Amino acid sequence: MTSVSVRAGRLAGAGQWMQRHGSAIRGIQWVVVAVYAFLILVPAFTPRPDDSAHLWNNLTLAAQFVFWGIWWPFVLLSMVLLGRVWCGVLCPEGTLAEFASKYGRGLAIPRWMRWGGWPFVAFGLTTIYGQMVSVYQYPKAVLLVLGGSTLAAMIIGLLYGREKRVWCKYLCPVNGVFSLLARLAPFHYKVDEAAWRRSYKEGEHGHRVVPINCAPLVPLRNMKGAADCHMCGRCAGHRDAVALTWRTPSTEVVELGDKQASAWDTALIVYGLLGIAIGAFHWTASTWFVELKTLLATWLIDRDIMWPLDTNAPWFLFTHYPDQNDVFSWLDGTMVIGYILATAAVYGTALLALLAGATRMLGRFDALRLHHLAQGLIPLAGAGVFLGLSATTLSLLRAEHVPLWWATDLRIAILVVANLWSAWLAWLVTRRYSVRLWSRSLAMVWFMAALAVVDSAWWLMFWGWSR
């Protein structure tokens, strides 16, 4: 037996272990729910930390570090390394949604909920609203945004489906992002279609097939790739046809990308992850934002239009913490929204135009080909969100006087690896549409220009504006 087959057998065995120990996994899920509830509830009702507080002696700062310094950045990284194991094993919202669904009304999923644009819209609205209320800084904002999302997940669970994760499938604000990143994972649950067909006659291990509950509503028989699978292990060994299997990280994007490609996925990549998310990270560091706000404020004062400078907006609409000297005027809040949307429009449209140019180099323009090529940007898009969130990690560590001499080199290394990975995926995708080396090379020139546009955003944030 070769070492490759031994590793494959061990991986399949890991999937079977998860299937056999489902009750232990459920127990882990409820522990995570308890920790999650503690971290979003308790800090929201305790006094804000003073200047003497530290991560190790103040619950609010500790919770802030856990959520935005560790939790979310490394959840994103786990999607690339492990697939959606977070969703199936650890996510508190998924656990509570499925639990609520078990005792809910079990209504049919309405047509409006199945609309393909929800992953993009939910991500955009949540990201922008989080910036309006300063979700990275204040526990009440965390309770409002994350707690509100969790409450919505439970309400949807109570109304629709039976022991299903309807919220996760259709409305979760990060479902689309997780779906994109999981396409890069090095393994997935693979379905042997021939074995599945044999099970209709031979059963499972020679016995009657025992039905399983796929909570995220994946059609198992036709499951391809890891985009929708929550990696919970419940289906491992089902009909002797489902097994956890290794694959090359390029497989799903290159070989299945044309079948999975959609306009909404492209919108989420170029206008969401590489537009709205960049704008949300940018505005706090942008000197352009400050200059434009000053210019507008001066213009308003010169014309005696003073109401936009009022700071009477409630905290749940715009940031309002006078005791922290952190209050948004109506102008501030509107500027934040406008800056994020403008950034998304500029970067997203530029990227879309460059992808269109790359597509045209491969022959007659085809929208499906463009959507497939856009998936080559997933590694760089994921790396960018990781870098943006990790900026919070580093700022919290900097406040504790932790040496950060390594941060710049690490950021550059992450960007280099992500750029190379994206370029490699794009090169493999071009091979699906043209055998001519010249056409593929011209397409890559356009694609490399798109990578440069994305890199310019991170250069501005980490180096350009900090000079």
C-alpha positions as CSV (number, residue, x, y, z in Angstrom):
1,M,0.0,0.0,0.0
2,T,1.4,3.4,-1.0
3,S,1.9,6.3,1.3
4,V,-0.7,8.2,-0.7
5,S,-3.3,5.5,-0.2
6,V,-2.4,5.3,3.5
7,R,-3.0,9.1,3.9
8,A,-6.2,8.9,2.0
9,G,-7.4,6.0,4.2
10,R,-6.5,8.0,7.3
11,L,-8.4,11.0,6.1
12,A,-11.5,8.9,5.2
13,G,-11.2,7.4,8.7
14,A,-11.2,10.9,10.2
15,G,-14.5,11.6,8.5
16,Q,-15.9,8.3,9.8
17,W,-14.7,9.2,13.3
18,M,-16.7,12.4,13.1
19,Q,-19.8,10.5,12.0
20,R,-19.5,8.0,14.9
21,H,-18.9,10.8,17.5
22,G,-21.6,13.1,16.4
23,S,-22.9,13.5,20.0
24,A,-19.4,14.7,21.1
25,I,-19.4,17.2,18.3
26,R,-22.9,18.5,19.5
27,G,-21.5,18.8,23.0
28,I,-18.6,20.9,21.6
29,Q,-21.1,23.1,19.8
30,W,-23.0,23.9,22.9
31,V,-19.8,24.8,24.7
32,V,-19.0,27.2,21.9
33,V,-22.5,28.7,22.2
34,A,-22.0,29.3,25.9
35,V,-18.6,31.0,25.4
36,Y,-20.1,33.1,22.6
37,A,-23.0,34.2,24.7
38,F,-20.8,35.1,27.5
39,L,-18.5,37.2,25.3
40,I,-21.2,39.2,23.6
41,L,-23.5,39.6,26.6
42,V,-21.3,40.3,29.7
43,P,-19.0,43.0,28.2
44,A,-22.1,44.9,26.9
45,F,-23.3,45.4,30.5
46,T,-20.0,46.2,32.2
47,P,-18.2,49.5,32.4
48,R,-15.9,50.5,29.6
49,P,-12.2,49.9,30.4
50,D,-10.1,52.8,31.6
51,D,-6.5,53.6,30.6
52,S,-5.0,51.1,33.1
53,A,-6.9,48.1,31.7
54,H,-5.1,45.3,29.8
55,L,-6.1,42.3,27.7
56,W,-5.3,40.0,30.6
57,N,-7.3,41.8,33.4
58,N,-10.3,43.4,31.6
59,L,-13.1,41.3,30.1
60,T,-14.1,43.9,27.6
61,L,-10.7,44.2,26.0
62,A,-10.3,40.4,26.2
63,A,-13.6,39.8,24.4
64,Q,-12.6,42.4,21.8
65,F,-9.3,40.6,21.2
66,V,-11.0,37.2,21.0
67,F,-13.7,38.3,18.5
68,W,-11.8,40.6,16.2
69,G,-8.2,39.7,16.9
70,I,-8.4,35.9,16.9
71,W,-11.9,34.6,16.2
72,W,-12.8,36.1,12.8
73,P,-9.4,36.3,11.2
74,F,-8.7,32.6,11.9
75,V,-12.2,31.5,11.0
76,L,-11.5,32.9,7.6
77,L,-8.1,31.1,7.5
78,S,-9.8,27.8,8.6
79,M,-12.0,27.9,5.5
80,V,-9.0,27.7,3.3
81,L,-7.2,25.1,5.3
82,L,-10.1,22.9,6.5
83,G,-13.2,23.8,4.5
84,R,-16.3,24.8,6.4
85,V,-15.5,22.8,9.5
86,W,-16.2,26.0,11.5
87,C,-19.8,26.0,10.1
88,G,-20.5,22.4,10.8
89,V,-18.7,21.9,14.1
90,L,-18.2,25.2,15.9
91,C,-20.5,28.0,14.7
92,P,-22.9,29.1,17.4
93,E,-25.4,30.6,15.0
94,G,-25.6,27.3,13.0
95,T,-26.1,25.3,16.2
96,L,-28.9,27.6,17.5
97,A,-30.6,27.8,14.1
98,E,-30.7,24.1,13.8
99,F,-31.9,23.7,17.4
100,A,-34.7,26.2,16.9
101,S,-35.7,24.5,13.7
102,K,-36.1,21.2,15.6
103,Y,-39.0,22.7,17.6
104,G,-40.2,25.3,15.1
105,R,-43.2,25.4,12.7
106,G,-41.4,23.7,9.9
107,L,-42.7,25.9,7.1
108,A,-41.6,25.5,3.6
109,I,-38.7,27.8,2.6
110,P,-40.3,30.8,0.8
111,R,-39.3,31.8,-2.7
112,W,-37.9,35.2,-1.7
113,M,-35.4,33.6,0.6
114,R,-33.9,31.5,-2.2
115,W,-32.9,34.7,-4.1
116,G,-29.2,34.3,-5.2
117,G,-28.3,37.8,-4.2
118,W,-28.6,37.5,-0.5
119,P,-25.0,36.5,0.3
120,F,-23.8,39.7,-1.4
121,V,-26.5,42.0,0.0
122,A,-26.2,40.5,3.5
123,F,-22.4,40.8,3.5
124,G,-22.5,44.4,2.2
125,L,-25.2,45.6,4.6
126,T,-23.6,44.0,7.7
127,T,-20.1,45.3,6.9
128,I,-21.3,48.8,6.3
129,Y,-23.6,48.8,9.4
130,G,-20.7,47.5,11.5
131,Q,-18.7,50.5,10.6
132,M,-21.5,52.9,11.3
133,V,-21.7,51.7,14.9
134,S,-18.0,50.9,15.3
135,V,-18.5,47.2,15.9
136,Y,-14.7,46.5,16.3
137,Q,-14.5,48.9,19.3
138,Y,-17.6,48.7,21.4
139,P,-19.4,45.8,23.2
140,K,-22.9,47.2,22.7
141,A,-22.3,47.3,18.9
142,V,-21.0,43.7,19.0
143,L,-24.2,42.7,20.9
144,L,-26.3,44.6,18.3
145,V,-24.6,43.2,15.2
146,L,-23.6,39.7,16.2
147,G,-26.4,39.2,18.7
148,G,-28.9,40.5,16.2
149,S,-27.7,38.1,13.6
150,T,-27.9,35.2,16.0
151,L,-31.5,36.2,17.0
152,A,-32.4,36.4,13.4
153,A,-30.9,32.9,12.8
154,M,-33.1,31.5,15.6
155,I,-36.2,33.2,14.3
156,I,-35.7,31.8,10.8
157,G,-35.1,28.4,12.4
158,L,-38.3,28.6,14.3
159,L,-40.2,29.4,11.2
160,Y,-38.7,27.4,8.4
161,G,-37.4,23.8,7.8
162,R,-37.2,20.9,10.2
163,E,-33.9,20.4,11.9
164,K,-32.3,22.4,9.1
165,R,-30.0,25.4,8.9
166,V,-32.1,27.5,6.6
167,W,-30.4,30.7,7.9
168,C,-27.0,29.4,7.1
169,K,-28.0,28.3,3.6
170,Y,-29.6,31.5,2.4
171,L,-29.3,34.5,4.7
172,C,-26.1,34.3,6.8
173,P,-24.0,37.4,6.1
174,V,-20.8,35.4,5.7
175,N,-22.2,32.3,4.0
176,G,-21.1,33.6,0.6
177,V,-17.6,34.5,1.8
178,F,-17.2,31.1,3.4
179,S,-18.5,29.3,0.3
180,L,-15.8,31.1,-1.8
181,L,-12.9,30.4,0.5
182,A,-13.9,26.8,1.1
183,R,-13.3,26.2,-2.7
184,L,-9.6,26.4,-1.9
185,A,-9.6,23.7,0.8
186,P,-7.3,20.7,0.2
187,F,-10.0,18.1,1.0
188,H,-13.8,17.6,0.8
189,Y,-16.4,15.0,1.2
190,K,-16.5,13.3,-2.2
191,V,-19.5,11.4,-3.5
192,D,-18.9,8.2,-5.4
193,E,-21.9,8.3,-7.8
194,A,-21.5,4.6,-8.9
195,A,-21.5,3.4,-5.3
196,W,-24.5,5.6,-4.6
197,R,-26.4,3.9,-7.5
198,R,-25.4,0.5,-6.2
199,S,-26.8,1.2,-2.8
200,Y,-30.3,1.3,-4.2
201,K,-30.0,-2.5,-4.7
202,E,-27.3,-3.6,-2.2
203,G,-28.0,-1.1,0.6
204,E,-25.4,0.2,3.0
205,H,-22.9,-2.4,4.2
206,G,-25.4,-4.9,3.0
207,H,-28.2,-3.5,5.2
208,R,-31.0,-1.0,4.7
209,V,-29.9,2.5,4.1
210,V,-30.4,4.7,7.2
211,P,-31.4,8.3,6.2
212,I,-29.3,11.1,7.4
213,N,-30.1,14.8,8.1
214,C,-28.0,17.2,6.1
215,A,-28.7,20.3,8.1
216,P,-27.3,22.8,5.5
217,L,-29.6,21.4,2.8
218,V,-26.9,20.1,0.4
219,P,-28.2,17.6,-2.2
220,L,-25.7,14.9,-1.2
221,R,-26.1,12.7,-4.3
222,N,-25.1,15.5,-6.6
223,M,-22.6,17.2,-4.2
224,K,-19.5,18.5,-5.9
225,G,-16.8,20.4,-4.1
226,A,-16.8,22.0,-0.7
227,A,-18.5,25.3,-1.3
228,D,-21.8,24.3,0.4
229,C,-20.7,21.4,2.6
230,H,-20.4,22.2,6.3
231,M,-17.9,19.4,6.9
232,C,-19.9,18.1,9.9
233,G,-19.2,14.5,9.1
234,R,-22.8,13.2,9.4
235,C,-22.8,11.9,5.8
236,A,-19.4,10.1,6.0
237,G,-19.9,6.5,4.8
238,H,-23.5,7.2,3.8
239,R,-24.6,4.5,1.2
240,D,-20.9,3.5,1.1
241,A,-20.5,6.4,-1.2
242,V,-19.4,9.5,0.8
243,A,-15.8,9.8,2.1
244,L,-13.5,12.6,3.2
245,T,-11.0,12.8,0.4
246,W,-7.8,14.8,-0.5
247,R,-7.7,17.0,-3.5
248,T,-5.5,19.7,-5.0
249,P,-6.5,23.2,-3.8
250,S,-7.0,24.3,-7.4
251,T,-9.5,21.6,-8.2
252,E,-12.8,23.2,-7.4
253,V,-12.1,26.6,-8.9
254,V,-10.5,25.3,-12.1
255,E,-12.6,22.2,-12.8
256,L,-16.0,23.2,-11.2
257,G,-15.7,26.9,-11.5
258,D,-17.6,27.1,-14.8
259,K,-20.5,25.2,-13.3
260,Q,-20.5,27.1,-10.0
261,A,-19.9,30.5,-11.5
262,S,-22.6,33.1,-11.2
263,A,-22.9,36.9,-11.4
264,W,-23.6,37.1,-7.7
265,D,-20.4,35.3,-6.8
266,T,-18.5,37.7,-9.0
267,A,-20.2,40.6,-7.4
268,L,-19.3,39.3,-4.0
269,I,-15.7,38.9,-5.0
270,V,-15.1,42.2,-6.8
271,Y,-17.6,44.6,-5.2
272,G,-17.8,42.8,-1.8
273,L,-14.5,41.4,-0.6
274,L,-12.4,43.6,-2.9
275,G,-14.7,46.7,-2.7
276,I,-16.9,47.1,0.4
277,A,-14.5,45.3,2.7
278,I,-11.5,47.3,1.5
279,G,-13.5,50.6,2.0
280,A,-14.5,49.4,5.5
281,F,-10.8,48.9,6.4
282,H,-9.6,51.9,4.6
283,W,-11.6,54.8,5.9
284,T,-10.0,54.9,9.4
285,A,-6.5,55.1,7.9
286,S,-7.3,57.2,4.8
287,T,-5.9,60.8,4.7
288,W,-8.2,61.3,1.8
289,F,-11.2,60.7,4.0
290,V,-10.0,63.3,6.5
291,E,-9.3,65.9,3.8
292,L,-12.7,65.4,2.1
293,K,-14.6,65.5,5.5
294,T,-12.8,68.7,6.4
295,L,-13.6,70.2,3.0
296,L,-17.3,69.4,3.3
297,A,-17.5,70.6,6.9
298,T,-15.9,73.9,5.9
299,W,-18.3,74.2,2.9
300,L,-21.3,73.6,5.2
301,I,-20.1,76.1,7.9
302,D,-19.5,78.8,5.3
303,R,-23.1,78.4,4.2
304,D,-24.4,78.2,7.8
305,I,-25.8,74.7,7.3
306,M,-25.1,73.3,10.7
307,W,-27.4,70.3,11.2
308,P,-25.1,67.8,9.5
309,L,-22.5,68.6,12.2
310,D,-24.9,67.7,15.0
311,T,-23.9,64.7,17.1
312,N,-27.4,63.7,18.3
313,A,-27.7,60.4,16.4
314,P,-28.4,57.4,18.7
315,W,-25.6,54.9,19.2
316,F,-27.4,52.1,17.3
317,L,-27.4,54.3,14.2
318,F,-24.0,56.1,14.3
319,T,-21.2,55.7,16.9
320,H,-22.2,57.8,20.0
321,Y,-19.9,57.4,23.1
322,P,-19.3,60.9,24.5
323,D,-17.5,59.4,27.6
324,Q,-14.9,58.0,25.1
325,N,-14.7,61.2,23.1
326,D,-16.0,59.1,20.1
327,V,-19.1,60.6,18.6
328,F,-20.2,60.6,14.9
329,S,-21.9,63.6,13.5
330,W,-24.5,63.1,10.7
331,L,-21.7,64.2,8.4
332,D,-19.3,61.7,9.8
333,G,-21.7,58.8,9.5
334,T,-22.8,59.7,6.0
335,M,-19.1,60.1,5.0
336,V,-18.3,56.6,6.2
337,I,-21.1,55.1,4.2
338,G,-20.3,57.2,1.1
339,Y,-16.6,56.4,1.3
340,I,-17.2,52.6,1.6
341,L,-19.6,52.7,-1.3
342,A,-17.4,54.9,-3.4
343,T,-14.4,52.6,-2.7
344,A,-16.5,49.6,-3.7
345,A,-17.6,51.3,-6.9
346,V,-14.1,52.3,-8.0
347,Y,-12.3,49.1,-7.1
348,G,-15.1,46.8,-8.2
349,T,-15.7,48.4,-11.5
350,A,-11.9,48.6,-12.3
351,L,-11.6,44.9,-11.5
352,L,-14.6,44.0,-13.5
353,A,-13.3,45.9,-16.5
354,L,-9.9,44.2,-16.3
355,L,-11.5,40.8,-16.0
356,A,-13.6,41.6,-19.0
357,G,-10.4,42.5,-20.9
358,A,-8.8,39.2,-19.8
359,T,-11.9,37.3,-21.0
360,R,-11.9,38.9,-24.4
361,M,-8.2,37.8,-24.9
362,L,-9.4,34.2,-24.7
363,G,-11.9,34.6,-27.6
364,R,-15.4,35.9,-28.0
365,F,-16.6,37.6,-24.8
366,D,-18.6,35.3,-22.6
367,A,-20.1,36.3,-19.3
368,L,-19.7,32.7,-17.8
369,R,-16.0,32.8,-18.7
370,L,-15.6,36.1,-16.9
371,H,-17.4,34.7,-13.8
372,H,-15.1,31.7,-13.9
373,L,-12.0,33.8,-14.2
374,A,-13.1,36.1,-11.4
375,Q,-12.8,33.1,-9.0
376,G,-9.0,33.3,-9.6
377,L,-9.1,36.4,-7.3
378,I,-10.5,34.4,-4.3
379,P,-7.0,33.8,-2.7
380,L,-6.1,37.5,-2.8
381,A,-9.6,38.5,-1.7
382,G,-9.5,36.2,1.3
383,A,-6.0,37.3,2.2
384,G,-7.1,40.9,2.1
385,V,-9.9,40.4,4.5
386,F,-7.6,38.5,6.8
387,L,-5.0,41.3,6.7
388,G,-7.7,43.9,7.3
389,L,-9.1,42.1,10.4
390,S,-5.6,41.3,11.6
391,A,-4.9,45.1,11.7
392,T,-7.2,45.1,14.7
393,T,-5.2,42.2,16.2
394,L,-2.0,44.2,15.8
395,S,-3.4,47.4,17.2
396,L,-4.5,45.6,20.3
397,L,-1.1,44.0,20.7
398,R,0.6,47.3,20.1
399,A,-1.4,48.8,22.9
400,E,0.1,46.1,25.2
401,H,3.6,47.0,23.9
402,V,4.1,43.7,22.2
403,P,7.0,43.9,19.7
404,L,5.6,43.9,16.2
405,W,8.8,44.1,14.1
406,W,7.7,41.1,12.2
407,A,4.3,42.4,11.1
408,T,5.4,44.2,7.9
409,D,7.4,41.2,6.6
410,L,4.4,38.9,7.4
411,R,2.0,41.1,5.5
412,I,4.2,41.2,2.5
413,A,4.7,37.4,2.6
414,I,0.9,36.9,2.8
415,L,0.3,39.2,-0.2
416,V,3.0,37.6,-2.2
417,V,1.7,34.1,-1.6
418,A,-1.9,35.2,-2.3
419,N,-0.9,37.0,-5.6
420,L,1.0,33.9,-6.8
421,W,-1.9,31.6,-5.9
422,S,-4.4,33.8,-7.7
423,A,-2.2,34.1,-10.7
424,W,-1.7,30.3,-10.8
425,L,-5.5,29.7,-10.6
426,A,-6.2,32.2,-13.4
427,W,-3.5,30.6,-15.6
428,L,-5.2,27.2,-15.1
429,V,-8.6,28.7,-15.8
430,T,-7.4,30.2,-19.1
431,R,-6.3,26.7,-20.2
432,R,-10.0,25.7,-20.1
433,Y,-10.8,28.2,-22.8
434,S,-7.8,28.4,-25.0
435,V,-4.9,26.2,-26.1
436,R,-3.0,29.2,-27.6
437,L,-0.2,30.3,-25.4
438,W,-0.3,33.8,-26.8
439,S,-4.0,34.3,-26.0
440,R,-3.5,33.0,-22.5
441,S,-0.5,35.2,-21.9
442,L,-2.4,38.3,-23.0
443,A,-5.3,37.3,-20.7
444,M,-2.8,37.0,-17.9
445,V,-1.5,40.6,-18.5
446,W,-5.0,41.9,-17.9
447,F,-5.4,39.6,-14.8
448,M,-2.1,40.7,-13.4
449,A,-3.2,44.3,-13.8
450,A,-6.3,43.4,-11.7
451,L,-4.0,41.9,-9.0
452,A,-2.0,45.2,-9.0
453,V,-5.2,47.2,-8.5
454,V,-6.0,45.1,-5.4
455,D,-2.4,45.4,-4.1
456,S,-2.6,49.1,-4.4
457,A,-5.4,49.2,-1.8
458,W,-3.2,47.4,0.8
459,W,-0.2,49.5,-0.1
460,L,-2.2,52.6,0.7
461,M,-3.5,51.2,3.9
462,F,-0.3,49.8,5.4
463,W,2.4,52.0,3.8
464,G,1.1,54.9,1.6
465,W,-1.0,56.7,4.2
466,S,1.3,55.9,7.1
467,R,4.2,57.9,5.8
